[in-house]
Each structure stands twice: as structure tokens, then as C-alpha cells.
Amino acid sequence: MTEHSEAAVLAAVAEAPRIGWALAAGRAEPPFEGAGALLAAFAALADRWMAEDAAAADMAGLRTPGRVRAVIALRLARLAPYREALRRAAGLRLLPHVAPWSARSMAATVDAVWHAAGEKLDDATRHTKRATLAAVLSATMLYWLRGDAAATLAFLDRRLADVGRIGKIRARAGNMLTRKSSRA
């Protein structure tokens, strides 16, 4: 796989809304291996930007959901100039020949969000947390494509609150089961 400079990735992404991701990938110098490779390179670049911005942000005193929210907000702010290109990419990510690139880049992005938020994810719930964040991030990105940053952050807040409620319900159910088994 050929390494592409940040400038080459951004030049190709700038062309994507006008000519499509596949043509933009093919016209890049050097050419990308296809639209999926260009999408993955841009996602990796966005992950790097997000990590840099998160490292510079003051997130001291925030609990994990607050740090995750802050990191996602930083990502969305950085991606704002590329919203139209990403809107065009939304459907492309579902095509069978692009799906493997999309899945790998989403997994890398989820890991990058957790890492930028200061979480290690080395416990038994690692995969559950990653899958949950992937769902929240995917839904938030699709909502963000509509164009209203404030509404998107409110949407993200609601999704993170939903995740918090799931944890509380799970804990209550576990407590009920423990009490019931101790009576038996």
C-alpha cells in the first residue's frame, strides 16, 4: 500500500464532492487503491487530528462520558469543512467492495476516541464498549451530516445518556438476580 501525504489526501477529498470518491481516488498522485482506500486514509487523518486536538484540550475533571463527548465534538469541528465530501461518502461506505475499509476505519476511529478520551479499554467489557461507541458515533455522524452543529451535540448528549441508562438498568437487573439467587 502506498503512503499518501496529508496534502494528497486532502486534495483528493476536496475533489470527491464534485467528481465522486472513486474518481478522486484514481486521480490522486499517487493514486489510491480505490474509494475505500481514500476513505480509510481520510479517516486515519481525522483520527490523528482528533487525537492532537484532544491532547491540547483541557478535559481534567470530566468523567468518561464527558471526555468522549468532548473528543467527538472536537472531531466534528475538524471535519466541518469536509461535510459535503463525507455526505457523499455515507452511502459509499455501505457498498460491498468498500465495507471492509469502512469496518477497519470505524474500529480504528472508535479506538482513537477511547484513547483520546484517556481510556485504556483493557478490561472484559472492551468489545461491548467499542461496539456501543461505534453505534453512537455512527448515528451522531449521520445526524451531523444534516448540518446543524448545536443540534448534533444535543443528539450526541441524548445518545450518551441512553448508554448511561443501559448501564444503570443492567446493574439493577444484576442486583435483582443476585438477591433472588441468595434467597434460593
N, C-alpha and C positions, 0 to 999 in steps of 0.2 A: 504494500500500500504506500502510495506517495504522500509525503508530508506536504501540507499546504501552509503557507504563511497566513497570518491573520488578515493581511490585506487581500490575499487571493480569496479567502473565504468570504470576506465582506463584499468584495467586488461581485462575486458570483451571487450572493444573497441579494444584493441590490438589483441585479438583473432578474431575479426569479419572479417578482410580481408581473413584470412585463412580458417575459418570454417563457416562463414556467421553470420549475426546478430542474427538470431533465435537461433542457437545452442550456440552462445556466451552468449546470454541472459539466456538460460536454464542451462548452466554450471556454471554460476556465483554463488558465495556464499555470501548471499543468492540469489537464482535465481530471475531474473526479471520476470515480468508478461508476457513477450514476447518481440519480437524485438522492437515494438513500445515503450514499457516502457524503454528499454535500450537507444533507440534513444532520447527519451524525457529527460532522466537523463543526457545524454551526452550534449544535447543542453542546459540544465539548468546549467551544469558545465561550458560550453563555455560562456554562458551569464555572469556567475559570474566572470570568468577570464577577459572577456571584460570590465566589469564594474570596476574591480580592476585596469586594465591597463589604462583605460580612466581616472580614478581618479588620477593616478600618472603622466599622460601626461600633457604637457603644451598646452592647447588649447585656451589660452587667446588671444583675438584679432581675432579669427576665427569667421566667420559668421556661421549660422546654416549649410549650405551645407558643409562647410569645416570641421566642427566638426563631422558631420555624416560620412563624408569620412574618417576622422581620426579614428573614432571608428570602422568602418567596416575594415579598414586596420589593426588595432590592433587585431581584431577578426581573420582575415585571417592569420596573422602572428602566432598567438597562435595555430591555427588549422592545420598549415602546417605539423606537424609530423603525423597527423591523416588523411591526404588527401586520402590515399587509402581506409581506412575504410569508409570515407564519400562518396567516389566514389561508393563503393558497396552499400551504403545506399540510393543513389539517386533514384534508381528505386523502392526500397522497400518502400519509403515514399509515393508512389502513390497507393499502394495496399489498397483495401477497409478496411481490418482489422487494418491497420496501419494509415490510413488517419486521424482519429480523434486525435491520438497522434501528428501527424505531424502538423495539423492545430493549436492545442493548443501550441505546442512548437514554431511555427513560430510567432504566436501572442505574446507570451512571449518574444521572441527574438526581435521583432520589438519594443515592449515597452521598452525593455532593451537598445536598440540602442538609442532611443529617450531620455531616461532618462540619459544614459551615455553622450549623447551629450549636456545635460543641458536643454532639452526642457521638458515642463510640459504637453503639449497636453491636455489642458482642455477647448479649445475653440470649436466652432461649426464645425470646419474642422478636428477634431480629427480623425474620421474614414477615411476620404479621405486621410489624411496624412499617416495613418497607412497602408492603402491598397497600396498606392503608394510606400512606403518604402518596403513593403513586396514584391512587384513586382521587385523593383530594387535589393533588397537583394537576392531574389531567382535567378534572372538572373546572378547576379555577382557570387554567389556561384557556379552555374553550369559552368560558364566561368572559374572560379578559378580551378575547378577540372581538367582542361586541363594541369595545371602545371606551367604556366608562371606568376609569381607574378607581374612583371612590366606591362605586357600586361593586367593583371586583373585590376590593379589600373587605367590604361588608359581606360579600358572598363567601370569601375565604374565612372570615371570622365565624360565620354560621357553620361552615363545614368543620372547622376545628372544634367548635362547641359540640357538634354532633359526635365527633370522635371521642371527646371527653365524656359525653353521656354514655357512650357504648362501654367505656371502661368502668364507669360507676355501676351500670346495670350488671356487667359481668361480675364485679366484686360483690354486689348484693346477692346475685344468684349463687355465687360460691359460698357466701356466708350461710345462706339458707340451706344449701346442700350439706354443709359441714354440721350445722345444728341438727338437721334431720338424721344424718348418719350417726351422730353421737347419741341420739335418743334410742336408736335401734338396738 
